[in-house]
Amino acid sequence: MPNDCITYQNSGYFSKLIVDYLDQKAELKPLYNRFPTVENFNLQIEEKSKNFPIENREILVNALLNQYQKFEISEATLANIELLKHSKTFTITTGHQLNLFTGPLYFLYKIVSVINLTKELKTAYPNHNFVPIYWMATEDHDFDEINYFNLKGKKIQWKKESQGPVGRLNTSGLEEVFGQFSTELGLGNNANYLRELFKKSYLEHENLADATRYLANELFKNEGLVILDGDDLELKKLFIPYAKEELLQQTSFKKVNETLPLLKEYNVQVNPREINLFYIQDDLRERIVFEDGNYKINNTQLSFSESEILTELENNPKNFSPNVILRPLYQEVILPNLCYIGGGGELAYWLELKSNFEANNITFPILLLRNSALVATKKQVEKLEKLELNWSDVFQNQQTLVNEKTKEFSNFTIDFSEQKAFLKNQFEALYTIAKKTDKSFLGAVKAQEVKQLKGLENLEKKLLKAEKRIHTEKLERIIQLQNELFPNQSLQERKSNFADFHSETGNLEAFFSLLYADLQPLKQNFSLVVV
């Protein structure tokens, strides 16, 4: 069976910024604390130990126990929550939106990465404890980004109006979605299990935060995953001093803008606002803006003087929500966290934030790119072998792949590089003659060179096209296979849902076992998972 090693850097699916980060380019080193290696976690533990208050642990544990009150909590998860009281316990965290029925596959990969890293660190540092955390992005408002998932190539969508934080959104109206999902699943025990899982998650819980907690808990409770909702009064009380700093000094705006010139050769992920806080209620999530000496809630009539907004912050901290620039700081204030695991886009904006952490005297976590994987069925692997492909082939741009395979299948070489080189040598001699005679003759020689090289290129293209016709059947099978593995010529993990594989894996437990076995968080390679 083909078993190539496809690094993230060579896959073609990551930005220059992430490739340079993985390659530890010198110009990016001021933007992160430590690169993710087992050895570097020792220093990270030492640093975080010195500046995470023991009293914050008690508040964190009580908040978590309160959040789990309505849920059946596994022994493994409860044990991990209790461990958070102790100074030698640290967290590894990932965060994600409340995608409907987990959304794309990479939601699972993030959490498996976190769980696997905690196990690896426990082996390396047996005197410490490491707890996997999934931070639910309950305060986001981008409902259109999370209200659907794809199953068997079809979009299953929850159509509903949403204005406030998505975690507080009522789950009414999901019966229709359940009906569509149930129909697409088909028959079988595993299909019935998924139906029941969806039903219990979304039809038996009142809001999206509770539904997502139930679902993630069911999928990962045996691994001791701890699910955290930042939309919590007691936790937000810990953030009051930092929110006050933001309102009065706009520190994050200043510090991130100081950092952005270091990223000038890359596409900046997010730009800071002067105040990086939202004001939220059940049906409201709007920016706080400072205008004419007052703090106004954008697109509303609400307005506060300085003393009024500070009073509101003290009395109702839950009404204040950090945006993408400040949420990482909030996370690291309330968690004894060592490492954040995220996708390429997430790490890109985290790399803007280190100076703001330093200004607030909070340890900047290690940044780790989450695992990426390609899931293939045994039938697809068999097709791959019959077509004489390897894994790195199917990661290529489709047109490039087809051209390369056409040349490979051909009985003769479809490459006129040798002829082009010969032609250029011939024209070098003509240039020499032209320079010795009339310099105006140089233009005519150049025009003839361009014309003849273009002619060779056209002949090469025509020959390639003719050979494609001869090998049409085999090339179409290659295209079909690549389209199966890379839907819409993009990464499978961004399009497919885990329910797509229920019929191949026999049961969900078997699928997750493969993920735990194959995803290695500190390796910078695509995992190839065969189901």
QUIFENPE-V824961 format. One line per field, one symbol per residue. phi: phi as a letter, one per 40 degrees, with the letter a starting at -180 (. if undefined). A space follows every 10 residues. Layout:
phi=???
This chain:
phi=.dacbbcdcc cgbbcdcccc cccfcdcccc cbcaccbdcc cccccccccc bbcccccccc ccccccccdc bcbccccccc ccccccccbb bbbbbaccdc fggcdcdccd ccdccccccc ccccbccbbb bcbbcccccc bccccbcaab bfgbcbbcca cabccccccc ccgccccdcc cccccgbhcc ccccdccccc cbcbbcbccc cccdcccccb cccgcbbbbc cbdccccccd dcccdcccbf ccdccccccd dcbccbccca bcccbbbbbb adbaabccbb bfgbcbcdgb ccabcdcccc cccccbcccb bcccccddcd dcccbccbab bacdcccccc ccbdcccccc fbccccbbcc cbabcbcccc cccdcccfbb ccdcccdccc cccccccccc cacbacdccc cccccccdcc ccccccbccc cdcccccccd cccccccccc cccccccccc bddccccccc cccccbdffb cdccbcbccc bccccgaccc cccccccccb ccccbccbbb b
